[in-house]
Amino acid sequence: MTDFETAVQFDFGLEAIANISVNSRWLLYLNVPNIAITNVKISNDHVGMISRRYDHLLTSVAKSFVNNLNADWSRPFDITSLDPMVLPFLSNMLKDLRVSPFMQNEFFYLGFTYFMDPNPSTFAQFNRQSKTISENHSEKLYKMFDIVANWYNKANI
């Protein structure tokens, strides 16, 4: 197997507008109307990159990715269709949602706190739970990973 090497690394700013909403019927809507990559600097170059307008080039790549994402999300996602084991995870994320009452640089700030293991268990209990989930839900997990991988590949990343 070939060892992976870093060819080039970029430092840049990412500016995006994302519209995310959930209605009363638990339908999740997602749309990213605008994205831009700015202030691109080559931070690590092992291949002799030519100086050019990388802001424009990388913004074009990001817009292509976002166009695919928006097309995939043209219809809302029904949150109630998720496996019931996922819902506690989501509800824990949403329970401590905070939005800043102040506006800074034309943005409101949103944040959440999340504790990953609200019910600590011993290692043996964790292994039993993991085995049970794997045995009962492995096909669903593989399908989910396939969907994500296909979407990722379709986005040409």
Contacts in CASP RR format, 6 or more apart in sequence:
PFRMAT RR
TARGET T0000
AUTHOR 0000-0000-0000
METHOD contacts of the structure
MODEL  1
MTDFETAVQFDFGLEAIANISVNSRWLLYLNVPNIAITNVKISNDHVGMI
SRRYDHLLTSVAKSFVNNLNADWSRPFDITSLDPMVLPFLSNMLKDLRVS
PFMQNEFFYLGFTYFMDPNPSTFAQFNRQSKTISENHSEKLYKMFDIVAN
WYNKANI
5 46 0 8 1.000
6 44 0 8 1.000
6 46 0 8 1.000
7 46 0 8 1.000
7 47 0 8 1.000
8 42 0 8 1.000
8 44 0 8 1.000
8 45 0 8 1.000
8 46 0 8 1.000
8 47 0 8 1.000
8 48 0 8 1.000
8 49 0 8 1.000
9 42 0 8 1.000
9 43 0 8 1.000
9 44 0 8 1.000
9 45 0 8 1.000
10 40 0 8 1.000
10 41 0 8 1.000
10 42 0 8 1.000
10 43 0 8 1.000
10 54 0 8 1.000
10 58 0 8 1.000
11 39 0 8 1.000
11 40 0 8 1.000
11 41 0 8 1.000
11 43 0 8 1.000
12 37 0 8 1.000
12 38 0 8 1.000
12 39 0 8 1.000
12 40 0 8 1.000
12 41 0 8 1.000
12 54 0 8 1.000
12 55 0 8 1.000
12 58 0 8 1.000
13 37 0 8 1.000
13 38 0 8 1.000
13 39 0 8 1.000
13 40 0 8 1.000
14 35 0 8 1.000
14 36 0 8 1.000
14 37 0 8 1.000
14 38 0 8 1.000
14 62 0 8 1.000
15 34 0 8 1.000
15 35 0 8 1.000
15 36 0 8 1.000
15 37 0 8 1.000
15 38 0 8 1.000
16 32 0 8 1.000
16 34 0 8 1.000
16 35 0 8 1.000
16 36 0 8 1.000
16 66 0 8 1.000
17 32 0 8 1.000
17 33 0 8 1.000
17 34 0 8 1.000
17 35 0 8 1.000
18 30 0 8 1.000
18 31 0 8 1.000
18 32 0 8 1.000
19 29 0 8 1.000
19 30 0 8 1.000
19 31 0 8 1.000
19 32 0 8 1.000
19 33 0 8 1.000
20 28 0 8 1.000
20 29 0 8 1.000
20 30 0 8 1.000
21 28 0 8 1.000
21 29 0 8 1.000
22 28 0 8 1.000
22 29 0 8 1.000
22 79 0 8 1.000
23 29 0 8 1.000
23 76 0 8 1.000
26 78 0 8 1.000
26 79 0 8 1.000
26 80 0 8 1.000
27 76 0 8 1.000
27 77 0 8 1.000
27 78 0 8 1.000
27 79 0 8 1.000
28 76 0 8 1.000
28 77 0 8 1.000
28 78 0 8 1.000
28 79 0 8 1.000
29 73 0 8 1.000
29 76 0 8 1.000
30 69 0 8 1.000
30 73 0 8 1.000
30 77 0 8 1.000
31 70 0 8 1.000
31 73 0 8 1.000
32 66 0 8 1.000
32 69 0 8 1.000
32 70 0 8 1.000
35 59 0 8 1.000
35 62 0 8 1.000
35 63 0 8 1.000
35 66 0 8 1.000
36 55 0 8 1.000
36 59 0 8 1.000
36 62 0 8 1.000
37 55 0 8 1.000
37 58 0 8 1.000
37 59 0 8 1.000
37 62 0 8 1.000
38 55 0 8 1.000
38 59 0 8 1.000
39 55 0 8 1.000
40 54 0 8 1.000
40 55 0 8 1.000
40 58 0 8 1.000
42 49 0 8 1.000
42 54 0 8 1.000
64 155 0 8 1.000
64 156 0 8 1.000
65 155 0 8 1.000
65 156 0 8 1.000
65 157 0 8 1.000
68 151 0 8 1.000
68 154 0 8 1.000
68 155 0 8 1.000
68 156 0 8 1.000
69 155 0 8 1.000
72 151 0 8 1.000
79 90 0 8 1.000
82 90 0 8 1.000
83 137 0 8 1.000
83 140 0 8 1.000
85 133 0 8 1.000
85 137 0 8 1.000
92 114 0 8 1.000
92 115 0 8 1.000
92 118 0 8 1.000
93 112 0 8 1.000
93 114 0 8 1.000
94 112 0 8 1.000
96 112 0 8 1.000
96 113 0 8 1.000
96 114 0 8 1.000
97 110 0 8 1.000
97 111 0 8 1.000
97 112 0 8 1.000
98 110 0 8 1.000
98 111 0 8 1.000
98 112 0 8 1.000
98 113 0 8 1.000
99 108 0 8 1.000
99 109 0 8 1.000
99 110 0 8 1.000
99 111 0 8 1.000
100 108 0 8 1.000
100 109 0 8 1.000
100 110 0 8 1.000
102 108 0 8 1.000
102 109 0 8 1.000
121 129 0 8 1.000
134 141 0 8 1.000
END
